[in-house]
Amino acid sequence: MPVLTLTTNSRKEFSHETLGDLSAAVAKMLGKPESYVMVQLYYNAQMLFAGSDDPLAYVELKSIALPREHTTTLSATLCDLIAAELNIPQNRIYIEFADLQRHLFGWNGKTF
């Protein structure tokens, strides 16, 4: 049930390929089936970072059993992919990781 949300001020529209690349990367990084992965991409948002509207991104990766010991690797992988796909410098990308409790996340009329 990993959920990746990426919000950026980039005007570049996301291709279906970009969505697929991010979905596959999240599944691989977390060792979870891609059939459980959701990706949300929002572009052309009004955003500032360090007082500048140069290209930037805010990313949230939420998952049940998010491996805390791998967040550095997850950060590097996501930054590499986002920088390549959207031409956003890595020092203008913030990533928030959230390890969700099973009973607080619902799907298909149940919780995990």
N, C-alpha and C positions, 0 to 999 in steps of 0.2 A: 503494500500500500504506500510506497514512497510517493511523495508529491514534491515536484520541483516547480517553483514559481520564479520567473525571471521578469523583472520590470526594468525597462531601460528608456532613456531619452533618445536613443538611436531612432532615426527615421526609417532605417532599413526594415522592410517587412520580412517576417520570418517565413521561410519556405517550409513545405512539408518535410523536406529532407532535414532541415535544421531541427524540427520537432523530433523527427525520428532519431537523429544523432544524439540528442539530449536524452531521449527516453532510453535508448540502448545503453548509453554511458551510465546512467543512473542504475539501471538494472545490473549491469556488469560490476560496477563499483560496490554495490550493496549485496551482490550475490542473491538477488531476488528475481523471480520471473518477471519479464517485461509486461506480462498481462496484468500485473498489479500496479504498474507505474502510471502516474498521471503527470503531464507536463502542461503548465500554463505559461504563456509568453505574452507580455504586454509591451508594446513599443510606442514610441513617440509620447512618452509621459513627460510631464513638466517636472524636472528634477534638477537639483543642484548638489554638487559635492565640492567641498572646500571653496565655496563661493563661485564655482564655475559650472557652466552648463555644457562643458566639453563632454563627449560621450562617456557614459557611466552606466553601471548596472547594479541593482540590488537583487540578490538571489536568496531564496529560502529553500532549504531542503529538509523536509520533514519525513520521518519514517519511524516505524516501530522497530525497536532494537537497533537503533543507529549506533554503529560501533565508534565509541568515543576515541578509541586509540587510532582510528583511521581518519579523523577529521582533517588533519594536515594534508594527507594524500588526496582526500576528497576535494579539498580546497584547491590544490594544485591542478588536479584533473579538470575540475569545472572552470577554473580561470583560464587554463590553456584552451579549452574548447570554446568558451565564450569569446575570448580574445580573437581566436581564429575565425569564428563564424561571424562575429559582429564588429570586428575591428575596434574593440574597446581595450584600452591599456589595462593590464592586470592590476595596477595600483589605483584603478578607478572602479573596482568591483568589490562590493561587500557581500559576504555570504553568511547567512544565519542558519545554523543547524539546530534542529529540534528533534529530540528523542521522545516519541509519543508513547503514552501508556495505552495498552490494548483496549481497556474499558472506556477510553475517552475518544475512540475513533470508530465511527460507524460505517457500514457498507452493507448493501443488500438486505436492509431491514434488521441487521444484527450489529454487534460490535465484534472486534477482533479478540 
